[in-house]
Every structure is written in structure tokens, then in C-alpha cells.
């Protein structure tokens, strides 16, 4: 049987994620990459998040400021994402990336990314089980 946390504790845990992302010297970052994303490998684009990066309610961390537009620096299919603080420390990895209706953590306007082309972060959430 899986562990179940109370709603208050689940929200508190997600509040700690927000605090960790915002703990660097500036705003945190959402790093979106291919399935090979690791460090600088597989990075398709980086989005600077708001500070604070999001709000927590009802077991869901919803990132602020969306939609956010940026320009791709890599080429490939967006499949994974990481959340990093402004000092480039990975706070959370293994986030899923997809388009509207995919059920992914990170919702983009497209999964196919080309260098120099605009991309849009439509929304981003983390749901505590």
C-alpha cells in the first residue's frame, strides 16, 4: 500500500520545493531537454521562472507567469525537464514534458524543438501524490 500524506503535509512539502527553487541568488530555472537531459547534455531551452516561482494549493504546485515564451537553443523532442535554482543546482528532475492533453508536468505549445525557433511554456504543475 502506498504512503499517503495529509493535504496539509503534502502542501508543506511542495512549499519546500518552491523555497528550494527560489533559494538561489536570483529566480529559478526550468530546463527542458530531450530524453538524454543531464547537466548541459540534451538541453533544448531554459526558462527563467518568476520569483516566487509558483503557488501551492490542494496538493498542486502551479508555476506562475505562464504562458512564458523563449527561444530554443537546441534541437530535438522535448521529453524531460528539471527545476534548478539560479545557482544551477538541480532541485527536481524527471518532470514529464508534453503538449496540452498529455497529462505531463510541463505543457509546451510543441514537443518538436528547433534551434532559434520560439517555444512557449503553456503551463507547469507538480502534483503531490
C-alpha positions in Angstrom: 0.0 0.0 0.0 1.4 3.4 -0.9 2.1 6.0 1.7 -0.5 8.8 1.9 0.2 12.2 3.3 -2.4 14.6 4.7 -3.3 17.5 2.4 -1.6 19.9 4.8 1.7 17.9 4.8 1.6 17.5 1.0 1.2 21.2 0.6 4.0 21.8 3.1 6.3 19.5 1.1 5.5 21.4 -2.1 6.1 24.7 -0.3 9.7 23.4 0.4 10.1 22.7 -3.3 9.2 26.3 -4.1 11.6 27.6 -1.4 14.4 25.5 -2.8 13.9 26.7 -6.3 13.8 30.3 -5.1 16.7 29.9 -2.7 19.5 30.8 -5.2 20.8 34.3 -5.8 18.0 35.0 -8.3 15.0 33.4 -10.0 15.0 29.6 -10.5 15.0 28.0 -13.9 13.0 25.4 -15.8 15.4 23.4 -18.0 13.7 21.4 -20.8 15.5 18.8 -22.8 15.5 15.6 -24.7 15.3 12.2 -23.0 19.1 12.5 -22.6 18.8 15.6 -20.4 21.6 15.6 -17.8 23.6 18.7 -16.9 24.3 20.5 -20.1 23.6 17.5 -22.3 20.3 17.4 -24.1 19.2 20.9 -23.2 16.7 22.4 -25.6 15.9 25.6 -23.8 15.9 27.2 -20.4 13.1 29.4 -19.0 13.7 31.8 -16.1 10.9 31.4 -13.6 9.1 34.1 -11.6 10.4 34.6 -8.0 8.5 33.2 -6.2 8.2 30.5 -8.8 4.7 29.4 -8.0 1.9 28.8 -5.6 0.7 25.7 -3.7 -2.9 24.7 -3.1 -4.7 21.4 -2.9 -1.6 19.2 -3.3 -0.6 21.0 -6.5 2.3 23.4 -7.2 1.3 25.6 -10.1 4.1 27.7 -11.6 3.5 31.4 -12.0 3.7 33.7 -15.1 2.6 31.2 -17.8 2.5 31.4 -20.7 6.2 32.1 -21.0 7.9 32.5 -24.4 11.6 31.8 -25.1 13.8 30.8 -28.0 15.1 27.3 -28.4 18.9 26.7 -28.1 18.8 23.1 -29.1 17.1 20.7 -31.5 15.1 17.6 -30.6 11.9 16.3 -29.0 11.2 17.7 -25.5 10.8 14.8 -23.2 12.2 15.7 -19.8 12.6 18.7 -17.6 14.5 19.8 -14.4 13.9 22.6 -12.0 17.1 24.4 -10.9 17.8 27.2 -8.6 19.6 30.3 -10.0 22.9 28.8 -8.9 22.3 25.9 -11.3 21.6 23.3 -8.5 19.1 20.7 -9.6 16.1 20.8 -7.2 13.8 18.4 -9.0 14.3 16.2 -12.1 12.3 13.7 -14.0 9.5 16.0 -14.9 7.5 15.0 -17.9 7.1 17.3 -20.9 4.2 17.2 -23.4 1.5 19.2 -25.1 -2.0 20.1 -23.9 -3.9 16.9 -23.1 -0.8 14.8 -22.5 -1.1 14.9 -18.7 2.6 15.9 -18.4 4.0 18.2 -15.7 5.3 20.7 -18.3 2.9 21.7 -21.1 4.5 23.2 -24.2 3.0 24.5 -27.4 5.0 21.9 -29.3 7.3 19.0 -28.4 9.4 19.3 -31.5 12.0 22.0 -30.9 14.4 23.6 -33.4 17.3 26.0 -32.7 16.3 29.6 -32.9 12.6 28.9 -33.1 10.2 30.3 -30.5 8.7 27.9 -27.9 6.0 28.6 -25.3 5.6 27.1 -21.8 1.8 26.9 -21.6 1.7 25.7 -18.0 3.6 23.7 -15.4 2.5 21.8 -12.3 3.7 19.3 -9.8 1.0 17.2 -8.1 1.9 15.6 -4.8 0.5 12.0 -4.7 
